Amino acid sequence: MSTKQILLSGFGGQGILFAGKMLAYKGMMEDKNVSWLPSYGPEMRGGTASCSVIVSDEAVGSPIVSNPDVLVAMNLPSLDRFEDSVVPGGMIFYDSSLVERPVKRSDVVAYPIPATKLAGENGFSTLANMILVGKILQALGEFDEEKVLNTLNKVIPPKRAEMIEANMKAMKLGAEL
């Protein structure tokens, strides 16, 4: 991997910023250059949220991701807004539990993942975001269980340590899809 530009988008409260933070921290812990740029609407929960992440072997010149290699769309407005910005040959991961249409483009690889449904069925209803992160890492050839666990131990604060196991289960579920 020389440079991966990732754009994550959805409603506030879906864990978009945390998912982006997870990807950025994983890169940072592997001595990559990273940027993490969160953006959310004024409503916070229920409003729009997006996060730009760049992970690179080279210096990152700008944190802005205009044409992502990887798009994560956790709702239909996000897919509608950002689908056309993905580079040809890029990847689009979307929560098919909430996005009722397929990706329209044929020059990208689409991953419809019923993340919200799977999260609910597996007892971690708030971790659809981590199911998607697991799938992204697997698709990029970057899912290493030890490195993922080390990253989770960094991004989840000690007062929420009980969430590490559930997050790891969600990510492994995504990686196995």
C-alpha positions in Angstrom: 0.0 0.0 0.0 1.5 3.3 -0.9 -1.5 5.6 -0.3 -5.1 4.8 0.5 -7.7 7.6 0.6 -10.8 6.6 2.6 -14.0 8.4 3.0 -16.5 7.2 5.6 -20.0 8.7 5.7 -23.4 8.2 7.4 -25.7 9.5 10.1 -24.3 10.9 13.3 -24.3 8.2 16.0 -23.4 5.4 13.6 -19.7 5.5 14.7 -18.3 7.0 11.5 -15.7 9.1 13.3 -14.7 6.1 15.5 -14.3 3.8 12.5 -12.1 6.4 10.8 -10.1 6.8 14.0 -9.6 3.1 14.1 -8.3 3.0 10.5 -6.0 6.0 11.1 -4.6 4.6 14.4 -3.9 1.2 12.8 -1.9 2.9 10.1 -0.1 5.1 12.6 0.8 2.0 14.7 2.3 0.5 11.5 4.5 3.5 11.1 2.5 4.9 8.2 1.8 8.6 7.6 -1.9 9.3 8.4 -4.4 12.0 8.5 -7.9 11.9 10.1 -10.4 14.7 9.3 -13.8 14.4 10.9 -16.8 16.4 9.8 -20.3 16.4 11.1 -23.5 18.4 10.8 -24.7 20.7 13.6 -27.3 18.1 14.9 -24.5 15.5 15.7 -26.7 12.4 16.4 -29.0 11.9 13.5 -27.2 14.6 11.4 -24.7 13.9 8.7 -21.2 12.7 9.7 -18.2 12.0 7.5 -14.6 11.3 8.1 -11.6 11.4 5.7 -8.7 9.1 6.4 -5.4 8.9 4.5 -2.9 6.2 5.2 0.3 6.4 3.3 3.9 5.3 3.0 4.7 8.9 2.0 4.0 12.3 3.6 0.4 13.4 3.5 0.1 16.8 1.8 -3.6 17.5 2.6 -6.1 15.8 4.8 -8.9 16.4 2.3 -10.2 13.3 0.5 -12.0 14.4 -2.7 -11.7 11.2 -4.7 -11.5 8.3 -2.4 -10.0 4.9 -3.2 -12.4 3.5 -0.6 -15.9 4.8 0.3 -17.9 3.6 3.2 -21.6 4.6 3.0 -23.7 3.7 6.0 -26.8 5.3 4.6 -28.5 6.1 1.3 -27.8 9.9 1.3 -24.1 9.1 1.7 -24.0 6.7 -1.2 -26.0 9.2 -3.3 -23.6 12.0 -2.4 -20.2 10.3 -2.7 -20.6 7.4 -5.2 -19.5 9.4 -8.2 -16.4 10.7 -6.4 -14.7 7.3 -6.0 -11.8 6.7 -8.3 -12.3 4.1 -11.1 -11.2 0.8 -9.7 -12.0 1.9 -6.2 -14.1 0.1 -3.6 -17.5 1.0 -2.2 -18.6 -0.7 1.1 -22.2 0.0 2.0 -24.6 -1.1 4.7 -27.2 -2.9 2.6 -29.5 -3.1 5.7 -30.0 0.7 5.3 -29.1 1.3 1.6 -31.8 -0.1 -0.5 -30.2 0.3 -3.9 -27.1 -1.2 -5.5 -24.1 0.8 -6.5 -24.8 2.2 -10.0 -21.2 2.2 -11.2 -19.5 -0.7 -13.0 -16.0 0.6 -12.7 -15.7 0.1 -8.9 -15.9 -3.0 -6.7 -19.1 -2.8 -4.5 -19.4 -4.6 -1.2 -23.0 -4.7 0.0 -22.7 -5.7 3.7 -25.9 -6.0 5.8 -23.9 -4.6 8.7 -26.8 -3.2 10.8 -28.7 -6.4 10.5 -25.6 -8.6 11.3 -24.7 -6.4 14.3 -28.2 -6.8 15.8 -28.3 -10.5 15.2 -25.0 -11.0 16.9 -25.6 -9.0 20.0 -23.6 -5.9 19.3 -26.3 -3.6 17.7 -24.1 -0.5 17.9 -21.1 -2.0 16.1 -22.2 -2.1 12.4 -19.4 0.3 11.8 -16.8 -2.2 13.0 -18.2 -5.0 10.9 -17.6 -2.7 7.9 -14.1 -1.8 9.1 -13.3 -5.5 9.4 -14.4 -6.1 5.9 -12.4 -3.1 4.6 -9.2 -4.4 6.2 -9.8 -7.9 4.9 -10.5 -6.6 1.3 -7.3 -4.5 1.5 -5.3 -7.4 2.7 -4.7 -5.5 6.0 -6.6 -7.7 8.5 -4.1 -9.0 11.0 -5.8 -10.0 14.2 -2.9 -9.1 16.5 -2.5 -5.6 14.9 -6.3 -5.0 15.0 -6.4 -6.0 18.7 -3.4 -3.7 19.5 -5.2 -0.9 17.7 -8.5 -1.5 19.6 -6.5 -1.3 22.9 -5.3 2.1 21.8 -8.5 3.7 20.5 -10.9 2.4 23.2 -10.3 4.2 26.4 -9.5 2.2 29.6 -12.9 3.1 31.1 -14.6 1.3 28.1 -12.2 -1.7 28.1 -15.2 -4.0 28.2 -16.0 -3.0 24.6 -12.7 -4.3 23.2 -13.9 -7.9 22.9 -17.2 -6.9 21.3 -15.4 -4.7 18.8 -13.0 -7.4 18.0 -15.9 -9.9 17.4 -17.6 -7.4 15.1 -14.4 -6.8 13.1 -13.7 -10.5 12.8 -17.3 -11.1 11.6 -16.8 -8.4 8.9 -13.5 -9.9 7.9 -15.0 -13.3 7.5 -17.8 -12.1 5.1 
